[in-house]
Amino acid sequence: MQELKKLPVGFENFQEIRKLDFYYVDKTKLVEQLLENWSKVNLFTRPRRFGKTLNMSMLKSFFEIGTDTALFDGLYISQNEELCKEYMGKYPVIFLSLKGVDGLTFEEARSALCELIAGEVRRFKFLLNSSRLDNDEKNIYRDLISLQGEQETTLATKLKFSLKKISELLYQHYGQKTIVLIDEYDVPLDKAFQHGYYREMVALIRGLFGEALKTNDFLQFAVLTGCLRVSKESIFTGLNNFKVYSADDVRYDEEFGFTNEEVKKLLEDYNLQKHFTEVKEWYDGYRFGNADIYCPWDVINYVDDLVSEAKSQPKAYWINSSGNDLVKRFIDMADKTTKDEIEQLIVGEAVEKRIRLDLTYDEIDNSIDNLWSVLFTTGYLTKNGDVENGMYRLIIPNKEVREVFLLQIRDWFDQVVANDHASTEKINRGFLEGKTDDIQQELTMFLGETISVLDTKARNEEKEIFYHGILIGILKNYSGWAVKSNRESGDGYADILLKPKNPDVGIVIELKYAHSMNELDKACERAMEQIKNHRYDAELREDGRNDLLAYGIAFCKKRCKVVVEKL
């Protein structure tokens, strides 16, 4: 039996993946497409974890002088022998990933950028011995090796011209123009926006990119990647022959992320075909151009888990790989109309919005409409069908992303509960005193505030879990009792058991979902019968609690019914 290849979990270096014989989903057609479409500066915007860095590493390995051509044996691009002969290993390449350019202050972030560029420049130390560079040019190179410790104006000037200068020096040495690859170009802008030095960073990046990409006579072509298409006016001013390929562009639509066929082959190669449906439900759903795309980070991680443990369940790998501040900000800013639209998304329906594909980071919070645009470009929403008259039909792409919306909604609701002491106190006192009207009234008010799960396709148990979470959030805000959730008691599991400080008192709560308002009463009856028939009071009685109240609570959308009996 053929040994299975290792899966490249966390690997983003093409050369490393190929030399160590890791599994590689062939994206080398990107090389062919770049050369056929030819633009001086190419910007690809895709959500994070969709293979941008690996593709950039692959481009570096293909074009860079001195490359190991065997890395591409058996891959798509190797079939185009004429192209490989003309372009493979023929260019000096500058490759920068800006994902680590961060800092609490502008000075810290600029220092990180200086060190990054100096580190890349140090790769070319052979220039110090080049017979094609004169002493002045070699001194320029020495200055570029260390960009720190200069006066403010001198440092700013050196940094601004650094990429252009090293391009020129490489051209002088090789007699060949340079390819510039800049990965995660927008990360410094995002971090600057978060930490309050956005304008300074925009000015720095505009100067650096302007010299490297606009007025650089030694540039063969450049490729940039990022999550957001930052407006041309902010950092790409005056750039001619500048082409942006965003997620809705049909060109290159299959080169970032995995296609249906690629996922099927991957599963077949590891004899995991039976897991295709769950992989599709959890990690598919993105629409790039005309292509149906899976998140590659998720697929690789899940297959790796399945190889190690056959009973592994899908997880939110993409969501857990970084924060989800955008969704939090979106839900925090949501007005009543937006909350209704979020409910539509959660139940699988589409919401029509006009999307701006180019934004500056300082515009994101200007309006809820801008946040809709950012959620689309960063992968939390995707388009469903064609764009008509500039309007996008947006949907949540898959189960994984739906989970993050639900998580942030629950967090938001917990804050609402924590801030409304009067209502939570009234509910909690109502449970202690058997006041069903008070519980019902205040709980209904909370339901009106939150964003609910109204999915008619969802199982009743899933709906009950949602309401269960809401009630637990309210009850746990009261310190006067212990809250036990889904505890085994008697002949089954009680939804909620409350153990007040008074050792004689106990409360059992069972929740039900009703399909219509007319069924609320019957659903409450079913809840009460379940409490009695399954002896959910057993644990409380074992604690010596005999003054017991049983509550049956039925929910239907944003309404509820509460009944109580003494046991």
C-alpha positions as CSV (number, residue, x, y, z in Angstrom):
1,M,0.0,0.0,0.0
2,Q,1.3,3.4,-1.0
3,E,2.3,5.6,2.0
4,L,0.1,8.6,2.4
5,K,1.8,12.0,2.0
6,K,2.0,14.3,5.0
7,L,-0.5,17.1,5.0
8,P,1.0,20.6,5.1
9,V,-0.8,22.0,8.2
10,G,0.6,25.4,8.8
11,F,3.1,25.2,6.0
12,E,3.2,28.2,3.6
13,N,6.6,27.7,1.9
14,F,6.3,26.1,-1.5
15,Q,9.9,24.9,-1.6
16,E,9.6,23.3,1.8
17,I,6.3,21.5,0.9
18,R,7.8,20.1,-2.3
19,K,11.2,19.1,-0.9
20,L,9.6,17.4,2.1
21,D,7.1,15.7,-0.2
22,F,4.0,17.1,1.5
23,Y,0.6,16.9,-0.2
24,Y,0.3,19.8,-2.6
25,V,-2.8,21.0,-4.4
26,D,-1.4,22.2,-7.8
27,K,-2.0,26.0,-8.3
28,T,0.9,26.5,-10.7
29,K,-1.6,27.5,-13.4
30,L,-1.4,30.9,-11.7
31,V,2.0,31.4,-13.3
32,E,0.6,30.9,-16.8
33,Q,-2.3,33.2,-16.2
34,L,-0.1,36.0,-14.9
35,L,2.1,35.9,-17.9
36,E,-0.9,35.7,-20.3
37,N,-2.9,38.5,-18.8
38,W,0.2,40.6,-18.1
39,S,-0.2,43.7,-15.9
40,K,2.7,45.6,-14.4
41,V,1.2,45.5,-10.9
42,N,-1.3,42.8,-9.9
43,L,-3.3,42.9,-6.7
44,F,-5.2,39.8,-5.5
45,T,-7.7,40.2,-2.7
46,R,-9.0,37.1,-0.9
47,P,-10.0,36.2,2.6
48,R,-7.3,35.1,5.0
49,R,-6.2,31.4,5.0
50,F,-7.1,31.0,1.3
51,G,-3.5,30.1,0.1
52,K,-2.3,33.6,-0.8
53,T,1.1,33.2,1.0
54,L,1.7,29.7,-0.5
55,N,0.9,31.0,-4.0
56,M,3.3,33.9,-3.5
57,S,6.0,31.5,-2.3
58,M,5.3,29.3,-5.4
59,L,5.8,32.4,-7.7
60,K,9.1,33.2,-6.0
61,S,10.3,29.6,-6.5
62,F,9.3,29.6,-10.2
63,F,10.8,32.9,-11.3
64,E,13.8,33.4,-9.0
65,I,17.3,33.0,-10.5
66,G,18.9,29.8,-9.1
67,T,15.6,28.0,-8.4
68,D,15.4,24.3,-8.2
69,T,13.5,23.4,-11.4
70,A,12.7,19.9,-10.0
71,L,10.3,21.5,-7.6
72,F,7.8,21.8,-10.5
73,D,8.2,18.3,-11.9
74,G,4.8,16.8,-12.5
75,L,2.9,20.0,-11.8
76,Y,0.6,21.8,-14.3
77,I,3.1,24.4,-15.3
78,S,5.8,21.9,-16.3
79,Q,3.6,20.8,-19.3
80,N,4.2,24.3,-20.8
81,E,7.8,23.7,-21.7
82,E,8.2,26.8,-23.8
83,L,7.0,29.1,-21.0
84,C,9.2,27.3,-18.5
85,K,12.2,27.6,-20.7
86,E,11.6,31.4,-21.2
87,Y,10.7,32.4,-17.6
88,M,11.6,29.8,-15.0
89,G,14.6,30.8,-12.9
90,K,15.2,33.9,-15.0
91,Y,14.5,36.9,-12.7
92,P,15.8,38.4,-9.4
93,V,12.8,38.3,-6.9
94,I,12.1,40.5,-3.9
95,F,9.6,38.8,-1.6
96,L,8.1,40.5,1.5
97,S,5.2,39.3,3.7
98,L,3.9,42.3,5.7
99,K,1.8,40.1,8.0
100,G,4.2,40.8,10.9
101,V,4.4,44.6,10.5
102,D,2.6,45.6,13.7
103,G,3.2,47.7,16.8
104,L,1.3,49.7,19.4
105,T,2.9,52.9,18.0
106,F,3.8,54.0,14.5
107,E,7.5,53.9,15.5
108,E,7.3,50.3,16.5
109,A,5.5,49.3,13.3
110,R,7.9,51.3,11.1
111,S,10.8,49.6,12.9
112,A,9.3,46.2,12.1
113,L,9.0,47.1,8.5
114,C,12.6,48.4,8.4
115,E,13.8,45.1,9.8
116,L,11.7,43.1,7.4
117,I,13.1,44.9,4.3
118,A,16.6,44.8,5.7
119,G,16.2,41.0,6.2
120,E,15.2,40.5,2.6
121,V,18.0,42.8,1.4
122,R,20.5,40.6,3.4
123,R,19.6,37.7,1.1
124,F,21.5,39.4,-1.7
125,K,24.9,39.8,0.1
126,F,26.6,38.5,-3.1
127,L,26.1,42.1,-4.4
128,L,29.0,43.2,-2.2
129,N,31.3,41.1,-4.4
130,S,29.6,41.9,-7.7
131,S,32.0,43.0,-10.4
132,R,29.0,44.8,-12.0
133,L,28.5,47.2,-9.1
134,D,30.8,50.1,-8.4
135,N,31.8,51.2,-4.9
136,D,29.1,53.8,-4.6
137,E,26.5,51.2,-5.4
138,K,28.0,48.8,-2.9
139,N,27.8,51.5,-0.3
140,I,24.1,52.0,-1.1
141,Y,23.6,48.3,-0.5
142,R,25.4,48.5,2.8
143,D,23.0,51.3,3.9
144,L,20.0,49.1,2.9
145,I,21.2,46.2,5.1
146,S,20.4,48.2,8.2
147,L,17.6,50.8,8.0
148,Q,17.6,51.5,11.7
149,G,19.3,54.1,13.9
150,E,19.0,57.0,11.5
151,Q,17.6,60.5,12.0
152,E,13.8,60.7,11.3
153,T,14.0,62.4,7.9
154,T,17.0,60.2,6.8
155,L,15.2,57.0,7.8
156,A,12.0,58.0,6.1
157,T,13.8,58.7,2.9
158,K,15.8,55.5,3.0
159,L,12.8,53.4,3.7
160,K,10.8,55.1,0.9
161,F,13.4,54.3,-1.7
162,S,14.6,50.9,-0.3
163,L,12.7,48.6,-2.6
164,K,13.4,50.7,-5.7
165,K,17.1,50.8,-4.8
166,I,17.5,47.1,-4.3
167,S,15.7,46.5,-7.6
168,E,18.2,48.7,-9.3
169,L,21.2,47.0,-7.7
170,L,19.8,43.5,-8.7
171,Y,19.3,44.8,-12.2
172,Q,22.8,46.1,-12.3
173,H,24.1,42.7,-11.2
174,Y,21.9,40.4,-13.3
175,G,21.1,42.6,-16.3
176,Q,17.5,41.6,-15.7
177,K,14.5,43.5,-14.2
178,T,13.2,42.5,-10.8
179,I,9.9,40.8,-9.8
180,V,8.5,42.2,-6.6
181,L,6.1,40.1,-4.5
182,I,4.3,41.7,-1.5
183,D,2.1,39.4,0.6
184,E,-0.5,40.7,3.0
185,Y,0.1,44.3,1.9
186,D,-2.9,45.6,3.9
187,V,-1.9,44.2,7.3
188,P,0.1,47.2,8.4
189,L,-2.8,49.4,7.5
190,D,-5.2,47.3,9.5
191,K,-3.0,47.3,12.6
192,A,-2.4,51.0,12.2
193,F,-6.1,51.6,12.2
194,Q,-6.6,49.5,15.3
195,H,-3.8,51.3,17.2
196,G,-4.5,54.8,16.1
197,Y,-1.7,55.8,13.7
198,Y,-3.4,55.1,10.4
199,R,-2.6,58.4,8.6
200,E,1.2,58.0,9.3
201,M,1.2,54.4,8.0
202,V,-0.8,55.3,4.9
203,A,1.8,58.0,4.1
204,L,4.7,55.5,4.7
205,I,3.1,52.7,2.5
206,R,2.1,55.2,-0.2
207,G,5.7,56.4,-0.5
208,L,7.2,52.9,-0.4
209,F,4.8,51.5,-3.0
210,G,4.9,54.6,-5.1
211,E,8.7,54.3,-5.6
212,A,8.7,50.5,-5.9
213,L,5.8,50.1,-8.2
214,K,5.1,53.3,-10.0
215,T,8.4,55.0,-10.9
216,N,10.6,51.9,-10.9
217,D,12.4,51.4,-14.2
218,F,13.9,48.2,-12.9
219,L,10.6,46.4,-12.2
220,Q,9.6,43.5,-14.4
221,F,6.2,43.1,-12.7
222,A,4.7,43.0,-9.2
223,V,2.2,40.9,-7.4
224,L,0.5,41.9,-4.2
225,T,-2.0,40.1,-2.0
226,G,-4.3,41.1,0.8
227,C,-7.8,40.8,2.3
228,L,-9.1,44.2,1.5
229,R,-8.9,46.2,-1.6
230,V,-7.7,49.4,-0.1
231,S,-8.8,52.4,-2.2
232,K,-6.4,53.4,-4.9
233,E,-6.5,57.0,-3.8
234,S,-5.1,56.2,-0.4
235,I,-1.9,54.2,-1.3
236,F,-1.8,53.5,-5.0
237,T,-2.2,57.1,-6.3
238,G,-1.1,57.5,-9.9
239,L,-0.3,53.9,-10.5
240,N,-0.8,53.0,-14.2
241,N,-1.2,49.5,-15.5
242,F,-2.5,48.5,-12.0
243,K,-4.9,45.6,-12.0
244,V,-7.1,44.4,-9.1
245,Y,-8.5,40.9,-9.0
246,S,-11.0,40.7,-6.2
247,A,-13.1,37.7,-5.1
248,D,-15.8,38.4,-7.6
249,D,-13.4,38.6,-10.7
250,V,-13.8,35.6,-13.0
251,R,-10.1,35.6,-13.8
252,Y,-8.0,33.6,-11.4
253,D,-11.2,32.4,-9.7
254,E,-9.8,28.9,-9.1
255,E,-6.3,29.8,-8.0
256,F,-7.0,30.7,-4.4
257,G,-8.8,28.1,-2.3
258,F,-9.8,24.5,-3.3
259,T,-12.3,23.6,-6.0
260,N,-14.9,20.9,-5.7
261,E,-12.8,18.5,-7.8
262,E,-9.6,19.2,-5.8
263,V,-11.4,18.5,-2.5
264,K,-12.9,15.2,-3.9
265,K,-9.4,14.1,-5.1
266,L,-7.9,15.0,-1.7
267,L,-10.5,13.0,0.1
268,E,-10.1,10.1,-2.3
269,D,-6.3,10.1,-1.9
270,Y,-6.8,9.6,1.8
271,N,-9.7,7.2,1.4
272,L,-12.1,9.7,3.1
273,Q,-14.7,10.0,0.4
274,K,-17.5,9.3,2.8
275,H,-16.8,12.7,4.5
276,F,-17.4,14.8,1.4
277,T,-20.9,15.9,2.4
278,E,-19.8,17.3,5.8
279,V,-16.7,18.9,4.3
280,K,-19.0,20.6,1.8
281,E,-21.5,21.8,4.5
282,W,-18.8,23.1,6.8
283,Y,-16.1,24.6,4.5
284,D,-17.6,25.2,1.0
285,G,-19.9,27.9,-0.1
286,Y,-17.5,30.7,-1.2
287,R,-18.1,32.1,-4.6
288,F,-15.0,33.5,-6.4
289,G,-15.9,34.7,-9.9
290,N,-17.7,31.7,-11.4
291,A,-16.0,29.1,-9.2
292,D,-17.4,27.3,-6.1
293,I,-14.5,27.4,-3.6
294,Y,-13.7,25.7,-0.3
295,C,-11.5,27.3,2.4
296,P,-8.2,25.3,2.0
297,W,-7.1,25.9,5.7
298,D,-10.2,24.1,6.9
299,V,-10.1,21.2,4.5
300,I,-6.4,20.4,5.1
301,N,-6.9,20.6,8.9
302,Y,-10.0,18.5,8.9
303,V,-8.4,15.8,6.7
304,D,-5.4,15.8,8.9
305,D,-7.6,15.3,12.0
306,L,-9.4,12.4,10.2
307,V,-6.2,10.7,9.3
308,S,-5.2,10.8,13.0
309,E,-8.6,10.0,14.4
310,A,-11.3,8.5,12.2
311,K,-14.1,9.8,14.5
312,S,-13.0,13.5,14.3
313,Q,-15.8,16.0,13.9
314,P,-15.6,19.2,11.8
315,K,-14.2,22.2,13.7
316,A,-14.1,25.9,13.1
317,Y,-10.5,26.0,12.1
318,W,-10.6,29.2,10.0
319,I,-12.6,31.0,12.6
320,N,-10.3,30.0,15.4
321,S,-7.1,31.0,13.6
322,S,-7.6,34.6,14.4
323,G,-10.0,37.1,16.0
324,N,-13.5,37.9,14.6
325,D,-13.6,41.6,15.5
326,L,-15.4,42.5,12.3
327,V,-18.4,40.4,13.1
328,K,-18.4,41.8,16.7
329,R,-18.3,45.4,15.4
330,F,-21.0,44.6,12.9
331,I,-23.4,43.2,15.5
332,D,-22.6,46.0,18.0
333,M,-23.5,48.6,15.3
334,A,-26.6,46.8,14.1
335,D,-29.9,48.7,14.2
336,K,-33.3,47.0,14.2
337,T,-33.3,46.6,10.4
338,T,-29.8,45.1,10.4
339,K,-30.7,42.7,13.1
340,D,-33.6,41.5,11.0
341,E,-31.2,41.1,8.1
342,I,-28.8,39.1,10.3
343,E,-31.7,36.8,11.2
344,Q,-32.3,36.3,7.5
345,L,-28.6,35.3,6.9
346,I,-28.6,32.9,9.9
347,V,-31.6,31.0,8.5
348,G,-29.9,30.7,5.1
349,E,-31.6,33.4,3.2
350,A,-29.9,36.1,1.1
351,V,-29.7,39.8,1.8
352,E,-29.3,42.3,-1.0
353,K,-26.7,45.0,-0.6
354,R,-24.6,47.4,-2.6
355,I,-21.0,46.5,-2.0
356,R,-18.0,48.8,-2.1
357,L,-14.9,46.8,-3.1
358,D,-12.5,49.6,-2.3
359,L,-12.4,51.2,1.1
360,T,-9.9,52.8,3.4
361,Y,-9.7,51.3,6.8
362,D,-10.8,54.6,8.4
363,E,-14.0,54.4,6.5
364,I,-15.1,51.0,7.8
365,D,-16.9,52.3,10.9
366,N,-18.5,55.2,9.1
367,S,-21.6,53.3,8.3
368,I,-23.1,49.9,8.6
369,D,-23.1,49.7,4.8
370,N,-19.3,49.8,4.8
371,L,-19.2,46.9,7.3
372,W,-21.4,44.8,5.0
373,S,-18.8,45.4,2.3
374,V,-15.9,44.4,4.5
375,L,-17.7,41.3,5.7
376,F,-18.0,40.3,2.0
377,T,-14.4,41.0,1.1
378,T,-13.0,39.2,4.2
379,G,-15.0,36.0,3.7
380,Y,-17.7,36.2,6.4
381,L,-20.3,36.6,3.6
382,T,-20.2,35.5,0.0
383,K,-22.3,36.3,-3.1
384,N,-25.2,34.1,-4.2
385,G,-25.7,34.3,-8.0
386,D,-24.8,37.1,-10.3
387,V,-24.4,40.8,-9.4
388,E,-27.3,42.8,-10.8
389,N,-27.3,46.6,-11.1
390,G,-24.5,46.7,-8.6
391,M,-26.5,44.8,-6.0
392,Y,-25.0,41.6,-4.4
393,R,-27.1,38.8,-2.9
394,L,-25.1,38.0,0.2
395,I,-25.3,34.8,2.2
396,I,-23.3,33.2,5.0
397,P,-21.1,30.7,3.1
398,N,-21.2,27.6,5.4
399,K,-21.7,26.1,8.8
400,E,-18.4,27.3,10.1
401,V,-19.0,31.0,9.5
402,R,-22.6,30.6,10.7
403,E,-21.0,29.5,14.0
404,V,-19.1,32.7,14.4
405,F,-22.2,34.8,13.9
406,L,-24.0,32.8,16.5
407,L,-21.1,33.0,18.9
408,Q,-20.9,36.8,18.6
409,I,-24.7,37.1,18.9
410,R,-24.5,35.2,22.1
411,D,-21.7,37.3,23.4
412,W,-23.6,40.5,22.5
413,F,-26.7,39.2,24.2
414,D,-24.8,38.4,27.4
415,Q,-23.7,42.0,27.5
416,V,-27.4,43.1,27.0
417,V,-28.4,40.9,29.9
418,A,-25.5,42.1,32.1
419,N,-26.5,45.7,31.6
420,D,-30.2,45.2,32.2
421,H,-30.2,44.5,36.0
422,A,-33.8,45.4,36.5
423,S,-35.2,42.9,34.0
424,T,-32.9,40.1,35.0
425,E,-33.7,40.6,38.7
426,K,-37.4,40.5,37.9
427,I,-37.0,37.2,36.0
428,N,-34.9,35.6,38.7
429,R,-37.3,36.7,41.4
430,G,-40.1,35.4,39.3
431,F,-38.6,31.9,39.2
432,L,-38.2,31.9,43.0
433,E,-41.7,33.1,43.6
434,G,-43.6,31.3,40.8
435,K,-44.6,34.5,39.1
436,T,-45.0,33.3,35.5
437,D,-46.3,36.6,34.2
438,D,-43.2,38.4,35.2
439,I,-40.9,35.8,33.7
440,Q,-42.9,35.7,30.5
441,Q,-43.1,39.5,30.1
442,E,-39.4,40.1,30.7
443,L,-38.2,37.1,28.8
444,T,-40.3,38.2,25.8
445,M,-38.6,41.7,26.0
446,F,-35.2,40.1,25.9
447,L,-36.2,38.0,22.9
448,G,-37.3,41.1,21.1
449,E,-33.8,42.6,21.8
450,T,-31.7,39.7,20.5
451,I,-31.2,38.2,17.1
452,S,-32.8,34.8,17.0
453,V,-32.4,31.6,15.0
454,L,-35.7,31.2,13.1
455,D,-34.5,28.5,10.7
456,T,-37.5,26.4,9.7
457,K,-35.0,23.8,8.3
458,A,-33.3,23.4,11.7
459,R,-34.2,20.6,14.0
460,N,-36.3,21.5,17.0
461,E,-33.4,20.5,19.3
462,E,-31.2,23.1,17.6
463,K,-33.8,25.8,18.2
464,E,-34.2,24.7,21.8
465,I,-30.4,24.9,22.3
466,F,-30.5,28.5,21.2
467,Y,-33.3,29.5,23.6
468,H,-31.6,27.4,26.3
469,G,-28.4,29.5,25.8
470,I,-30.4,32.7,26.2
471,L,-32.1,31.6,29.5
472,I,-28.8,30.3,30.9
473,G,-27.2,33.6,30.2
474,I,-29.9,35.4,32.2
475,L,-30.0,32.9,35.1
476,K,-26.2,32.8,35.6
477,N,-26.2,36.6,36.2
478,Y,-27.9,35.9,39.6
479,S,-25.5,34.9,42.4
480,G,-28.3,33.5,44.6
481,W,-28.4,30.0,43.2
482,A,-26.3,27.4,41.5
483,V,-27.3,26.7,37.8
484,K,-27.0,23.2,36.5
485,S,-27.5,22.8,32.7
486,N,-28.4,19.5,31.0
487,R,-27.6,17.5,34.2
488,E,-28.6,13.8,34.4
489,S,-31.4,13.6,36.9
490,G,-33.8,10.7,37.3
491,D,-34.4,8.9,34.1
492,G,-32.9,11.5,31.7
493,Y,-31.4,15.0,31.4
494,A,-33.1,18.1,32.8
495,D,-32.6,21.2,30.7
496,I,-31.9,23.4,33.8
497,L,-31.8,22.7,37.5
498,L,-31.6,25.7,40.0
499,K,-30.3,25.2,43.5
500,P,-31.1,28.4,45.5
501,K,-29.2,29.2,48.7
502,N,-32.3,28.1,50.7
503,P,-31.4,24.3,51.1
504,D,-35.1,23.3,51.0
505,V,-35.9,24.9,47.6
506,G,-35.3,23.6,44.1
507,I,-36.4,24.5,40.6
508,V,-36.6,22.3,37.5
509,I,-37.0,24.0,34.0
510,E,-37.8,22.2,30.7
511,L,-37.8,24.1,27.4
512,K,-39.7,23.3,24.2
513,Y,-40.0,24.8,20.8
514,A,-43.4,25.4,19.3
515,H,-44.0,25.7,15.5
516,S,-46.7,28.3,15.9
517,M,-48.2,30.6,18.6
518,N,-51.2,28.4,18.8
519,E,-49.0,25.5,20.0
520,L,-47.4,27.3,22.9
521,D,-49.8,25.9,25.5
522,K,-49.4,22.3,24.3
523,A,-45.6,22.6,24.2
524,C,-45.7,23.8,27.8
525,E,-47.8,20.7,28.7
526,R,-45.3,18.4,27.0
527,A,-42.5,20.0,29.0
528,M,-44.3,19.5,32.3
529,E,-45.1,15.9,31.5
530,Q,-41.5,15.2,30.6
531,I,-40.3,16.6,34.0
532,K,-42.7,14.3,35.8
533,N,-42.4,11.2,33.6
534,H,-38.6,11.3,33.7
535,R,-38.3,12.3,37.4
536,Y,-36.2,15.3,36.7
537,D,-36.6,16.3,40.4
538,A,-34.6,13.3,41.6
539,E,-31.3,15.1,42.0
540,L,-32.9,18.0,43.9
541,R,-34.7,15.6,46.3
542,E,-31.4,13.7,46.9
543,D,-30.0,17.0,48.1
544,G,-32.9,17.2,50.6
545,R,-34.7,19.8,48.6
546,N,-38.5,19.1,48.8
547,D,-40.0,22.6,48.2
548,L,-39.8,22.2,44.4
549,L,-41.2,24.2,41.5
550,A,-41.4,22.9,37.9
551,Y,-41.4,25.2,35.0
552,G,-42.4,24.4,31.4
553,I,-41.4,27.1,29.0
554,A,-42.3,27.1,25.3
555,F,-40.7,29.4,22.7
556,C,-41.9,30.4,19.3
557,K,-39.7,32.9,17.5
558,K,-39.7,35.9,19.8
559,R,-42.6,34.8,22.0
560,C,-42.7,32.5,25.0
561,K,-45.2,30.9,27.4
562,V,-44.4,30.0,31.0
563,V,-46.3,27.6,33.2
564,V,-45.4,26.4,36.8
565,E,-46.4,23.6,39.1
566,K,-45.4,22.6,42.6
567,L,-43.9,19.1,42.6
